Amino acid sequence: MKERRFTFTVLAALAILLLVLLAAPAAAADGDVYLIDQFGTTVGTYTSIKAAVNDADEGYTILVSPGTYNETGVEINKENITLKSTGGADVTIIDSRSSVSDPDGTTCLRFSASSFSVEGFTLYSNQNGIYSSIALNNGKITIKDNIIRCYDVDDTSPGHGIGLIVNSAVAAVDTEIEITGNDIAASGRNNAALHLEMNLVRSRVVISNNNISDSYRGIFLSRTVGYPGYEDPEGAKPEHASEVVIENNTIKKISGPGSDITLNGGISVYAVSYGSVHIQGNELVDCRRGIAVGYCGNAGAETDVQILNNKISLSESPPDWNYETAIYVSAPERVFRIEGNTIKGQPGYYYDDGIYLGYIGYYVDKFEGYVLNNEVSYCLKGLTNEDFCLKDGDGSLYVNDNVFTDNDSGIHFKEIYYDEDPDEPYYFMGYLEIKNNVFKNNRGGLVLPVLDYELSPVSVLAEGNLFEGNASGLYLEAETWLGDSEVLIWNNYFKDNESGIDCMKVSPSVKIYLNAFTGNDRGLYYLEGSTLDARFNW
């Protein structure tokens, strides 16, 4: 009799346990989820993140214990929610790739709030890892120390690792965004590891110390800094100035091709009206396009663009495309600085352009540009341009203290096109300075364009440069005729080049003074019939 009673008790206990297991939510994990109010009091314990989110009020903290949470449809619509793991990203996993109710998976974490914080998770998704798509006002967003993997199995989903989207009609206003310490990969065409699609007004964005790899785009800011959106009839103003800092990130294997429209790249900032963009201390490896900044200073706005101390390199041959540009500045205005960067290709695979400057000065009457202390090697062109044109104005470009080695051309300034309508004159640079650079083992060290525009107030100074081991040290393309303006080439050292200076046909406006030539096959070469002003060279 006792055996029957014992057997019945065991069977009853097993039945109750089975009922409990069947009643548990599908998202049950290895640990507990704690809901803590704004006063620090634990007000609930859950077995799923979604359940805790549904019960949370504004300002609550959700602490998640280590475990794997297979959850879809987690949406947070309360302000100032902090979602944080207790054990860190390696042991706290949210997987939204599939479930019984949603076999295709969903975004891991969707926010409908201006302020939130996410820290210490591994997120798996077939769409977005973290996503927000509402207007941001007086917001504060922190995304920190997460591992995010977004897999686009059919190459068509719009998913991003982190996607923060604000309608282009408006802007993120008085908002702070900090994204730091994350490890992100987002496969799929047109997807980005980190995509901020928003105009910024009086806002600050800091993106730092992230590891980004194996994505179509890396860090992609696809609206305008310092612009309120097209619904504001007054447009951009100085008081809209915002700040973007992108620093100390490691970015590898970004495959998206470049264009003037999309500005794909390892780091891309689409446009700046009022404010500053500082891109500094990042390391980019095997990115089809490295750093791209476009349309800076629209409508004559005051901008500050600095690209400083980044390392951009290639380590392996691309699968079926060419590496394009390491640093691309589409339309810099007012003030820009490219300084202290290292760009290094390989003999068998290299960037088409190391540093590319396009359409300088179209919207302003004056600007200053600085390309200083960079090292560029194994590129088709180390430094090149599209147009240097100013409408009714002047400007200065300083290219000083750089090292160009093993490129097809160290510096190759291309021919300038301008509008011949006398009512709409375009000018070349007011002042172009190329000083104290090293050009070594390039096919062409420095190539200057045709400078024959009667409208141009240009003055070009090439001083104190070392040209060594190049096929052509300094090459002036075709006829140069500047009227009262001048090109002064003086106090340079030409050593062991096939040609030291190759002038083609020049005019008296080109002055070649006090240069030293040693070990060159030809020191100074020019076509018969040229009127050359060359003095005191040895």
N, C-alpha and C positions, 0 to 999 in steps of 0.2 A: 504493500500500500504506500509506504514511504517512497519507493522507487517511482511509482506512478505520479505521486505529488511532485517529486523533484523534477521528473521529466516534463510535467505540465508547466511548472514554474519556468524552466529553461526555455521551453517553446514560446511561452507568453512573452518572456523578455526579448527573445529574438524577433518576435512579431512586432513588438513596440519599437525596437531599434530599426527594423526595416521600414516601418511607417515614418519614423523620424527622418531617415535618409531619403525616402521618396519625397517627403515634404520639403526638404532643403532646397533652396534656390539653385538654378543651374550654374550660377556664378560663384558658388561657394569656393573658398580658397583655403590655403593652409593656415591662415591666421585670421585675426579679428580686425575689424575696421571700427575706429573710435570716432565719435562725433563730439567735438568740444566747443562749447560756446565761447563768446567773446570775453568771458570772465575767467576762462581756464577750467571750467567745470565739465567733466565728462557727462554728457546727457544721453548717450546711447551707444550701444555696442551692436555691430552688425557683422554679417558674413559676406556682404557684397558692398562694393563701392557705390553702386547705383542706389541702393536702399539708403545709405547714409546721405548721399547727395539730395535725394528727394525729401529728406527730413531736415536738411540744413537751413538755417536762416542766415541773413546777411552778417558777415563778419565771422562766421564759424570756421573752425579748422577741422579737417578730416585727416586723421592719422591712420595710415594703412600698414598693417603688419606684413612681414615677408610672406610671399606666396605667389601663386599664379591665379589671376582673376580673368576668367574667360567671359568678358562682358561686352555687350554692344549697346549703343544708344545711350551712353552716359552723357547727359547734357546738364550743364551748370548755368542757371539763369539768375542766381543771387549774386549781389556785389560782395567783393572782398572775401571770397572763399579761398582758403589756403588748403591745397591738396598735397600732402607730404607723406613720404614713406618713412618708416622708422628704421629700416635696415639698409636703405640705399637701392640704387637701380639694379645692381647685379642680382638681387634676390627678391625684388618686388616687381612683378610683371603684370601688365594689362594687355590682353590679347583680344583684339576685336576683329580678327580676320574672318571668323566664321562662328556660327552658332546654329542650333536646331531651328530657331525661328528666322534667322537671317544668314543663309549659307554663303552669301557674297561678302559678308562683313561690312563694317561701317567705320566711320571716324572713331578713334579711341576716345578722345575727350573733346567735346564741343562746348564752347563758352558763349553765352549771351550776356556778357557783363563787361563793363569798362575796366574793372580791376579784379585781378585774380593772380594766384601763384601756384605753380606746379613744380615740385622738387623731388627728385630721387626715384624715378620709375624707368623701367623698360617698357616701351610701347610698341606693339606690333599691329600693323593695319594694312589693309589693301587699299585704303584711301588716305585720309589725313591722320597724322599722329595727334596734333593739337590744332584746333581750328576755331576761329572767331570771325564773325561777319557782321558786327554791329558798329554804329558810330561810337567813337571813343571820346569822352569828355571828362576832363579831370581824372583820368584813369592812371592806374599804376599796375603794370603787368610784369611779373617776374617768372621766367622759365629757366630752371637751373638744374644742372647735374642729372640730366635724363639721357637715356639711350633710346633713340627713335629709329625704327626701321619700317619704311613704307614700301610695300611691294605691289607694283602694278603688273599683274600677271598677263594682261592683254594689251599693254602699252597704250591704253586709252583713258584711264581714269584721271581726274583732275587733282589727285591727291598730292599734298606736300608734307614734308616732315613736320614743319610748323607753318601754318598759314593764317596770317592775321590780315583780314580784308576789311576795308572801309570803302563805301560807295564813292566813286570819283566825283560826285556832285558836292561832297562835303570833305571834311578833313578830320584827322585826329587832333583834338585841341587840348592844350595844357596836359599832355599825357607823357608819362615816363614809361619806357619799355626797356627792360634789361633781360638779355638772353645770353647766358654764360654757362660754360662748363658742360655743354651737351655734346653727345656723339650721335651724328645724324647721317642717314643714307636714305635717299628717296629715288627709286628707279622709276622709269616711265617717261615717255616723251612729254616735254613741256612742264614737267614737275620740277619743283625746287626743294632742296633740303630745308631752306628757310626763306619764306616768301612773305614780305611785308608789302601789301598792295594798299597804300594809303598816302594821301597828302598829309603834310605835317604843318601845324600852326602852333607856335610857342611850345614845342615838344622836344623831347630828348630821347634818342635811341642809342643804346650801347649794346653792341654785339661782340662778345669777347671770349677768348679761350675755349672755343668750340672746335671739335673735330668733325669735319664734313668730308664725305667721300662717296664715290660711285653714284653720282647723281647727274641729272641732265643740267640743272642749274645749282649753283652753290648758295650764296647769300644774294637775294634778289629783292631790291627795293624798287618797286615799279610805278611809283607815282612821283610827286614833286615835293621837295623840301621847301617850306615857306610859302605854300600856296593854299588858299582856303577852299578850293573846289569850284567847279564851273557855275554853281548856283549863286555864288557871290559876285554881283555885277562889278564890284570895284577891283577884283582880282588881287594879285599879290601886293603886299605892302611891307615896308621894313619891320613893322611890329609883328609880322608873322614869322620872323626868323626862327629857325629851329636848328638843332644840332644832331649830327649823326657821327658816332664813333664806332669804327669797325677795327678791332685790334687783337693781335696775338691769337688769331685763329689758324688752324691747320686745315688746308683744303686740298683734296687729292682727287684726281680722275673725274673731272667735270667735262661732259661731252657735248654740251649744246653749242651749235654754231653761232657765230656772231652776225649781227646786222645792226644798222643804225636805228631800227625800229624796236627790236627787243632787247638789245644790249645784253645778250647772254654772257655768262662768264662765271669764274669762280666767285668773284665779288662784283656786283653790278648795282649802280645807283643811277636811276633813269634820268632824273632832272633835279636841278637846284635853282630856285628863284632867290630866296633870301635865307641866309644861314650858312652853316659850315658842314663840310664832310671831311673827316679825317680818317684815312685808311692807313694803318700803320702797324708794323711789326708782325704781319701775317706771313705764313709760309704756304705757297701754292706749288703743287707738284702735278705735272701731267694734266694740266687744264687746257682745253682747246683754246679758250680765251681766258686770260688771267683776271685782270682788274679792268673794269669799264665804268667810266663816268661820263654822262652825256648831258648836253643842253644846260650848261651852268650859267646862270645869270640871265635868264630870259628877261626881256624888256628892260635891260640895263640894271638889273637888281645887283645889290652888293652880295658877293659870295666869297667864300674862302674854301678852296679845295686843296687838300694836302694829301699826297700819296708818298708815304715816308717809310723807309727802312723795311721794305717787304722783300722776301726772297722768293723768286719765281724760277722754277727749274723744270727740266724734262729728264725723265729717267728711262723711258721706254718708247719704242716706236708706236704711233697710234694705229688702231686697227684698219681703218679705211678712210681716213681724212687727214688733212694737214693741221698742224698747230697754227693758229692764226696770229694773235697779238697778245703780248704779255701785259702791256699797259696801254689802254685805249682811252683817250680823252676826246670826246666827240666835238664839243663846241665850248671850249673854255672861255670864260669872260672875266673881266676885272682882274682877279688875282688867282693864280694857281701855282702850286709848287710840287714838283716831282723830284724827290731827293733821297739819296742814300739807299736806293733799291739795287738788288742784284738780280740780273736776268741771265740765265745760263741754259742754252740749248745743248745739242750734241752734234758732232760732225755729220751724222746720218739723218737726223731729224731735228728740226729747229723751228723757231717761230718765224713767220713771214716778217713780222715787225716786232722789234723789241718795245719801243715807245712810239706811239702813233698820236700825233696832234692833228685834229681836224677842224676846219672851219673856225679858225680863231678870229674873234673880233667882229663878227657880223652884226651884233646887236648893240655895241657900245662904242663910245668915241675914244676910249683909252683903256689899256689893260697892261698888266705886268705878268710875265710868265717866267718861271725858274725851273730849269732842268739841271740839277747839281749833284755831283758826287755819286753818280750811278755807275755800276759796272755792267756792261752788256756784252755778251759773247755768243757766238754761233746763232746769229739771226740773219735773215736775208737783208734786212735793213735795221741797223741798231736804233736809229732815231729818224723818223720821217714825218711827213705832214700831208694834209689835203690842201687847204688854202690858208695863207696868212693874209687876210684882208681886213682892213678897217675902213668903214664908211665915214668920210669926213673927219678923220681923227688920226691919232698916232698911238703907238704902243711899243713895248719893249719886251724882248725875249732874251734871256740870259742862259746860255748853255755852257756851263763852266765846270771844270774839275771832274769830268767824267772819264771813264776808261772804256774804250771800244776795241775789242780784240776778236779776231777770227770770224768777222762778219763778212757778208758779201759787200755791204757798204756800212761804214761806221755811222756817219750821218749823211742822209740823202734828202735834202730839201728839194721838193718837187716844184715844177714850174707853177707859177701863180696865174690864175685866170681872173679877169676883172671885167666889169661892165664898161664898155667904151662910150656909153652915153655920157656926154659932158655934164648933164644935170644930175647924174647918179654916179659920181666917181668913187672908185674903190682904191684904196692905197695898200701898198705893201707895208711891212713893219716899219715903224718909225726908227727903231734901233734893234739890230741883231748882233749879239755879242757871243763869240765862240772862243773861249779863253781857257788856257791851262788844261786842255784835255789830252789824253793819250790815245792815239790811233795806231794799233799794232796788228800786223798780219791780216789786214782786211784786203779785199780786192780793190775797193775804193775807200780811202780814209774819210775824207770830207768832200761831198758833192754839193756845190752851190748851184742854184737854178739860174735860168735866164732872167736877168735883172734889167729889163729894157723899157720900163714903164715911165714915160715922161711925167706922169702924175705922181710918181712915188717919191716921198721924202726920205727914202731909205738910206741908212748908214750901216754898213756891215764891218765889224771888226773881228779879225781872226788873229789872235795874239797868244804867244807863249805856249803853243801846242807842240807836242812831240808826234811826229809821223815816222814810224819805223816798220820796215818789212812789208809795206803795202805794195800792191801792184801799181796803184796811183795814190800818192799821198793826198794832194788837194787837187780837185778837178772842177773847173768852171765850165759849165755846159754852154756851148754855142756862144753867140755874141752877147756881150755885156755892155750896156749903154745906159748910163744913169744921169747924164747931164751934169748938174751941179752936185749930185750926190756921189758917194764914193764907197768903194770897197777897199779897206786897208788890211793888207796881209803883211804882218811884220813881227819880227822877233820870234819866229817859229824855227824848229829844228827838224830837218828832213834827213833821215838816216836809213841807208840800205833799202830804199824803195826802187822799183823799176823806173817810176817817174816821181820826182819830188813834187813839182807843180806842173799841171797840164792845163794850159789856159785856153786852148782853141783860139777864137778870135776875140780880142779884148779891146777896150777903149782906154783913154787916159784916166777915166774915173776909177780904174783898178790900179792901186798902188801897191807894189811889192817891195818892201823895204826891210833891210837888216835881218834877213833870214840866213840860217846856216845850213849848208848842204854838205853831206859827207857819205861816200859809199853808194850813191845812187847811180843807176845806169844812165839816167838823164836827170839833171837837176831841175832846170826850168825849160819847159817846152811850150811853144806857141806857134800858131800858123803864120806863114809869111803874109805880110800886109797888115798885121796887127800894130796898133800904136800902143806900145807897152811902156809903162812907167815903172821900171825896176831899178832900184838903186841900193847901193851899200850892202849887197848880199855877198856871201862868201861860201 
